[in-house]
Amino acid sequence: MTEFATMVRQDTDKIYRRLDDVQDDRLLMSGRLNMLHRDRSAYARTTLLMEREARLSRKAWGWSMDASDTAHSDVRVLRTTVLAQQTEIAALRAADRARQAQLVETLRLMSTLQTQKMAPKRTTKSTLATTTTPTTSVTDEQLKRLIDQGVANALAARDADRSRNGEDSHDSGTGIRRQAPFAR
């Protein structure tokens, strides 16, 4: 019987220990449940904050995509503009090269004309002998002055004719004033 009593006591101790463990587990679970119950409002607030943050993040993402699309289209427009301007610059450079070639050719011809001897004058019926003019080198500035002087002389001669003729034009062009016809 002693063995039986010892065994019953040991079993009873095991049962009490298990009951204590179960009681401890129950108290622990009750504490956790109370803690969850107390933190429920904090969890709810955290959930709302997370949802709001997610909503704002989606909205910001949409705005950034719109801005990215706008920037992308602006870059395309700028790229097209740059390509068009590069084409125009190439055309202008080609035209400039052509004009420079024409200018070089014109300067070469002017230089040739300045250094070339003038052809002798041909004889006319009034002169039996031919006359030649000596060649002289003329600079561009001298040539311009000669042209300006010739234009100025022609304008002065025209103005002199007008002042001599007056408004009624009785001058025959010889400097002699025509007389008015006699009355019959």
Salt bridges, closest charged atoms under 4 A:
GLU105 OE2 - ARG108 NH2 2.34
ASP148 OD2 - LYS144 NZ 3.70
ASP159 OD1 - ARG158 NH2 3.78
ASP161 OD1 - ARG164 NH2 2.09
ASP168 OD2 - HIS170 NE2 2.93
ASP168 OD2 - ARG177 NH2 3.65
